[in-house]
Amino acid sequence: MSGMDNSLQSLIWKGDRLDLLDQRLLPEEILYLPLTTPEEVWEAISHLKVRGAPAIGIAAAYGVVLGSRDAATKEAWLAAVTKQAEYLATSRPTAVNLFWALDRMKAAASTIAGNESDLERCKSALETEAVTIQSEDEATNKTIGEHALTLFKDGMGVLTHCNAGGLATAKYGTALAPFYLAQEQGMKLKVFADETRPVLQGARLTAFELQQAGVDVTLICDNMAGHVMSKGMVDAVIVGTDRVAANGDVANKIGTYSVAVLAKAHGIPFYVACPLSTIDLETPTGEQIPIEERVAEEITEGFGKRTAPRDIKVYNPAFDVTPHEYVTAIITEKGIVHAPYEENLRKLFHE
Ligand code: MRU
């Protein structure tokens, strides 16, 4: 079978627990972790068992449900929602979808509390909000994919970095959505997946999910991107993002900036795909986006093999910022946005 019909879901809500696909183990092992507490959700986000901007937002929303369900009064329930949302917000700093989802859960709880006197009905309405965040993400990504596909033509080579696919979202992904839709429509695209050092989201996740779906995907090391571009094998680049600033600067997995510079040098369009929930108009430019730094071991002994001298100094930023000048277009569920981003991103929220 090909296509997304038998794709793995990153998050499955079971009513009393969250079954979370442990992405650290992919592609070798498929294991769902039954999470029942916000602490377990926090740990899963922080340790990249679930990762990708929309997916961590969805996981955190369920974390709030899990952390507030035992409250005995409405006041205690509201207090628990706020407390757990604040706690889960400390799990990772860069992807704004995390804070967006938690803010949405807090706002929903306060509206529900205003309209509903029965505590059990309050809890159930908040659970519905989390489920809705997940189902909306799936629909949004499909629309993003449809818009993105209009930029591609049969036979094109398209390079992507990190994993902005079904695994990083509820389904379809953002940057990978057009590949699935192209395949459904019989359009042939040749995808190049950067392996994405140091955690290898490209090799372990993008190559895996595209291969599973029968998409034509070729894995390359990050340092081969310039070479494949210079050989004329790449007609476009498409990536996801963790946060877009108001001026169109884009934070995404470390290495994205280098790909954008290479694309510009080769006259290749550089596209960014994301839902509106990833656009942060409160952050004026990329300079204000908090960039997560992760442990040195990801570089010195990733996947259990020591590959660097002991006690070596290490710098391990998990994300970088691509200045908006390098971004050809941002593809959202509301359509394709071009420069000037400052003006055109803002318009999206008022249409
Ligand atoms: O550290 P990760 O794996 O969470 O980084 C993920 C990315 O950089 C993705 O490209 C981004 O979150 C977009 S996912 C649709």
Residues whose N, C-alpha, C, O or C-beta is under 5 A from the ligand:
A	BS01	MRU	R51 G52 A53 P54 H161 C162 N163 A164 G165 A168 T174 Q201 G240 T241 D242 N252 K253
